[in-house]
Amino acid sequence: MPTITTSDGTEIFYKDWGSGQPIMFHHGWPLSADDWDSQMLFFLAQGYRVIAHDRRGHGRSTQTYQGNDMDTYAADAAALVAHLGLKDAIHIGHSTGGGEATRYVARHGKGRVSKLVLISAITPVMVKSATNPEGQAIEVYDGYRAAMSNRAQFYRDVAAGPFFGFNRPNAKVSESLVDNWWRQGMMGGTKPQYDCIKVFSETDLTEDLKQIDVPVLLLHSKDDQIVPFVAAAPLAVKLLKHGTLKVYEDLPHGMISTHADIVNAEVLAFLQP
């Protein structure tokens, strides 16, 4: 398996297919590069070079007990970019991966990045506070942490319910999507995935968004049950210099899997001149 080794000895697994302008994908919690299967096949067929990695602690990368924070996630992405020699790259992040991609572009991407796409992203910050009254109470994330005592059941409940919107009336449940989500989650380490709950809920990306000077497309649904719309994309787009927000009414948080055709077409239109 292709990997790089970071400065602290962590092995980061990655996929690198094709040639042409590079697109680097950043996955959500607690998943892996495999969550981008539909997008990687689609954009590879469009002539792009597609790259996706397993975040430290997730998938096939080292199950780290330390370095599970947004700064290190972004530094790991930068190390992979440098290793592959990527230039004029497009970065696409989903959910927690949207936060990772945002910090990477803001802190490491100067001169290397052409565009950024944020899908159901955690930006600017998820947890409720005096300055973020629309966010979710910390007790929501405390509940996530408590549920990690039986993460196998917790992950199945998340996938079979709010992540894909399968808990909505008349929803057609895809057992294969649930199984694949659970498979990816259980591949990673309990400790880094536990730590990542704090990362995706409490990391404030406000200043990162302000620093980004490349075009950014944000895709978010009003029916997102994981990253509530009101505290996310509408606030994030206002902080960007060149942001465009596309709003959906009833797509789920996991739209990259349930509605890959819609997402892929929207992103391709943004990428093309």
C-alpha positions as CSV (number, residue, x, y, z in Angstrom):
1,M,0.0,0.0,0.0
2,P,1.4,3.5,-0.8
3,T,2.1,5.5,2.3
4,I,4.2,8.4,3.5
5,T,5.8,8.7,6.9
6,T,5.3,12.1,8.7
7,S,7.9,13.7,11.0
8,D,6.4,12.0,14.1
9,G,6.5,8.6,12.5
10,T,2.9,8.3,11.5
11,E,2.2,6.4,8.3
12,I,-0.4,8.0,6.1
13,F,-2.1,5.8,3.5
14,Y,-3.1,7.4,0.2
15,K,-4.4,6.6,-3.3
16,D,-3.1,8.4,-6.4
17,W,-4.6,7.7,-9.7
18,G,-4.3,9.3,-13.2
19,S,-2.7,12.4,-14.5
20,G,-3.7,16.0,-15.3
21,Q,-4.7,18.7,-12.8
22,P,-4.8,17.1,-9.3
23,I,-7.8,16.9,-7.1
24,M,-7.1,16.0,-3.5
25,F,-10.0,14.7,-1.4
26,H,-10.3,15.0,2.4
27,H,-12.8,12.6,4.1
28,G,-15.1,13.0,7.0
29,W,-15.2,11.4,10.5
30,P,-14.7,8.5,11.2
31,L,-14.3,7.3,7.6
32,S,-11.5,6.9,5.1
33,A,-10.4,7.7,1.5
34,D,-12.9,5.0,0.4
35,D,-15.8,7.4,1.1
36,W,-14.7,9.3,-2.1
37,D,-15.0,6.2,-4.4
38,S,-17.8,7.7,-6.5
39,Q,-16.0,11.1,-6.9
40,M,-12.6,9.5,-7.6
41,L,-13.9,7.3,-10.4
42,F,-16.0,10.2,-11.9
43,F,-13.2,12.8,-11.9
44,L,-10.6,10.3,-13.1
45,A,-12.8,9.7,-16.1
46,Q,-12.9,13.5,-16.7
47,G,-9.1,13.6,-17.0
48,Y,-8.1,14.7,-13.5
49,R,-5.5,13.2,-11.3
50,V,-7.3,12.1,-8.1
51,I,-5.7,11.7,-4.7
52,A,-7.3,10.7,-1.4
53,H,-5.7,9.8,1.9
54,D,-6.7,8.2,5.2
55,R,-6.4,10.8,8.0
56,R,-4.1,9.8,10.8
57,G,-6.0,7.4,13.1
58,H,-8.5,6.5,10.4
59,G,-8.7,3.8,7.8
60,R,-5.3,2.3,6.9
61,S,-3.2,5.0,8.5
62,T,-1.4,4.7,11.8
63,Q,-3.8,4.5,14.8
64,T,-2.2,7.5,16.5
65,Y,-2.6,8.3,20.2
66,Q,-1.3,11.8,19.7
67,G,-1.4,14.5,17.1
68,N,-5.2,14.1,16.7
69,D,-5.8,17.8,16.1
70,M,-6.6,20.1,13.2
71,D,-3.2,21.6,12.9
72,T,-1.6,18.2,12.6
73,Y,-4.2,17.0,10.1
74,A,-3.4,19.9,7.9
75,A,0.3,19.4,8.3
76,D,-0.1,15.7,7.3
77,A,-2.0,16.8,4.2
78,A,0.8,19.3,3.4
79,A,3.4,16.5,3.8
80,L,1.5,14.4,1.3
81,V,1.1,17.3,-1.2
82,A,4.9,17.9,-0.9
83,H,5.7,14.3,-1.4
84,L,3.5,14.1,-4.5
85,G,4.7,17.5,-5.8
86,L,1.2,18.7,-6.3
87,K,0.7,22.1,-7.9
88,D,-2.4,24.0,-9.1
89,A,-4.4,21.5,-7.1
90,I,-8.1,21.5,-6.2
91,H,-8.9,20.4,-2.7
92,I,-12.3,19.0,-1.8
93,G,-13.4,18.3,1.7
94,H,-16.5,16.7,3.2
95,S,-17.6,17.3,6.8
96,T,-14.5,17.1,9.1
97,G,-12.5,16.9,5.9
98,G,-13.9,20.3,5.0
99,G,-12.3,21.7,8.1
100,E,-9.0,19.9,7.3
101,A,-9.0,21.2,3.7
102,T,-9.8,24.7,4.9
103,R,-6.9,24.8,7.4
104,Y,-4.5,23.2,4.9
105,V,-5.4,25.8,2.2
106,A,-5.1,28.7,4.6
107,R,-1.8,27.7,6.2
108,H,0.0,25.6,3.7
109,G,-1.6,26.1,0.3
110,K,-0.3,29.4,-0.9
111,G,0.8,29.1,-4.5
112,R,-0.2,25.4,-4.7
113,V,-4.0,25.6,-4.7
114,S,-6.4,26.7,-7.4
115,K,-9.8,26.1,-5.9
116,L,-11.5,24.7,-2.8
117,V,-14.8,22.8,-2.5
118,L,-16.5,22.4,0.9
119,I,-19.3,19.8,1.1
120,S,-21.5,19.6,4.3
121,A,-18.4,21.1,6.0
122,I,-17.9,21.9,9.7
123,T,-16.8,25.4,8.9
124,P,-16.6,27.9,10.6
125,V,-17.3,26.1,14.0
126,M,-19.9,23.7,15.2
127,V,-20.2,24.0,19.0
128,K,-22.5,26.6,20.5
129,S,-21.0,29.5,22.3
130,A,-21.7,33.2,23.1
131,T,-20.3,34.1,19.7
132,N,-21.9,31.1,17.9
133,P,-25.4,31.0,19.2
134,E,-26.7,28.8,16.3
135,G,-24.2,26.0,17.1
136,Q,-24.9,22.8,18.8
137,A,-24.6,22.4,22.6
138,I,-21.5,20.7,23.9
139,E,-23.8,18.1,25.4
140,V,-24.4,16.8,21.8
141,Y,-20.7,16.0,21.4
142,D,-20.5,14.7,25.0
143,G,-23.1,12.2,23.8
144,Y,-20.9,11.2,20.9
145,R,-18.0,10.6,23.3
146,A,-20.2,8.5,25.6
147,A,-21.5,6.4,22.7
148,M,-17.9,5.5,21.8
149,S,-18.0,3.0,24.6
150,N,-19.8,0.8,22.1
151,R,-18.6,2.4,18.8
152,A,-19.7,-0.6,16.7
153,Q,-23.3,0.0,17.6
154,F,-22.9,3.8,17.6
155,Y,-21.5,3.8,14.1
156,R,-24.3,1.6,12.8
157,D,-26.9,3.8,14.4
158,V,-25.4,7.0,12.8
159,A,-25.1,5.4,9.4
160,A,-28.6,3.9,9.5
161,G,-30.1,7.1,10.7
162,P,-29.0,10.8,10.4
163,F,-25.9,10.6,8.3
164,F,-27.7,9.4,5.2
165,G,-31.1,10.7,6.2
166,F,-32.4,7.1,6.4
167,N,-34.4,8.1,9.5
168,R,-36.6,10.4,7.4
169,P,-40.2,9.4,6.5
170,N,-40.4,7.3,3.3
171,A,-36.6,7.1,3.1
172,K,-35.3,4.1,1.1
173,V,-32.5,2.6,3.2
174,S,-29.4,1.3,1.5
175,E,-28.0,-1.5,3.6
176,S,-24.9,-1.5,1.4
177,L,-24.2,2.2,2.3
178,V,-24.7,1.5,6.0
179,D,-22.4,-1.5,5.9
180,N,-19.7,0.4,4.0
181,W,-19.9,3.3,6.4
182,W,-19.6,1.0,9.3
183,R,-16.7,-0.9,7.7
184,Q,-14.7,2.3,7.2
185,G,-15.4,3.5,10.7
186,M,-14.3,0.3,12.3
187,M,-11.1,0.2,10.3
188,G,-9.8,3.2,12.3
189,G,-8.6,3.5,15.9
190,T,-10.9,4.2,18.8
191,K,-8.6,6.7,20.5
192,P,-8.0,9.0,17.5
193,Q,-11.6,8.8,16.4
194,Y,-12.6,9.7,20.0
195,D,-10.2,12.7,19.9
196,C,-11.5,13.8,16.5
197,I,-15.0,14.5,18.1
198,K,-13.4,17.5,19.9
199,V,-11.6,18.4,16.7
200,F,-14.7,18.6,14.5
201,S,-16.9,20.2,17.0
202,E,-14.7,22.8,18.7
203,T,-12.1,23.8,16.0
204,D,-12.7,27.4,15.0
205,L,-11.9,28.0,11.4
206,T,-13.1,31.6,11.2
207,E,-9.6,33.1,10.6
208,D,-8.7,30.4,8.2
209,L,-11.7,31.1,6.0
210,K,-10.8,34.9,6.0
211,Q,-7.3,34.1,4.7
212,I,-8.3,32.0,1.7
213,D,-8.0,33.9,-1.6
214,V,-8.9,31.2,-4.1
215,P,-12.5,30.5,-5.4
216,V,-14.4,28.3,-3.0
217,L,-17.7,26.4,-3.6
218,L,-19.8,25.4,-0.7
219,L,-22.5,22.7,-1.0
220,H,-24.8,22.3,2.0
221,S,-28.3,21.0,2.6
222,K,-30.9,22.5,5.0
223,D,-31.8,19.0,6.0
224,D,-28.2,18.1,7.2
225,Q,-28.7,16.4,10.5
226,I,-25.0,16.1,11.4
227,V,-23.7,19.6,10.6
228,P,-26.7,21.9,11.0
229,F,-27.0,24.3,8.1
230,V,-27.8,27.5,10.1
231,A,-24.4,27.4,11.9
232,A,-22.3,26.3,8.9
233,A,-22.2,27.2,5.2
234,P,-24.2,30.5,5.4
235,L,-21.8,31.8,8.0
236,A,-18.7,30.4,6.3
237,V,-19.5,31.9,2.9
238,K,-19.6,35.4,4.4
239,L,-16.0,35.0,5.6
240,L,-14.6,34.0,2.3
241,K,-13.2,36.5,-0.3
242,H,-14.5,34.4,-3.3
243,G,-17.2,32.1,-1.9
244,T,-20.2,30.6,-3.7
245,L,-22.9,28.8,-1.8
246,K,-25.2,26.2,-3.3
247,V,-28.1,25.3,-1.0
248,Y,-30.2,22.1,-1.2
249,E,-33.5,21.6,0.6
250,D,-33.6,17.9,1.5
251,L,-30.3,16.1,0.8
252,P,-28.6,14.3,3.7
253,H,-25.2,15.0,5.2
254,G,-23.8,12.1,3.3
255,M,-24.8,13.5,-0.1
256,I,-21.5,12.6,-1.7
257,S,-22.7,8.9,-1.5
258,T,-26.5,9.1,-1.7
259,H,-26.5,11.8,-4.4
260,A,-23.1,11.5,-6.1
261,D,-24.6,12.4,-9.5
262,I,-25.8,15.8,-8.2
263,V,-22.6,16.5,-6.3
264,N,-20.3,15.5,-9.1
265,A,-22.1,17.6,-11.7
266,E,-22.1,20.6,-9.4
267,V,-18.4,20.3,-8.6
268,L,-17.4,19.7,-12.3
269,A,-19.3,22.8,-13.4
270,F,-17.3,24.8,-10.7
271,L,-14.0,23.4,-11.8
272,Q,-14.4,23.9,-15.5
273,P,-13.5,27.3,-17.0
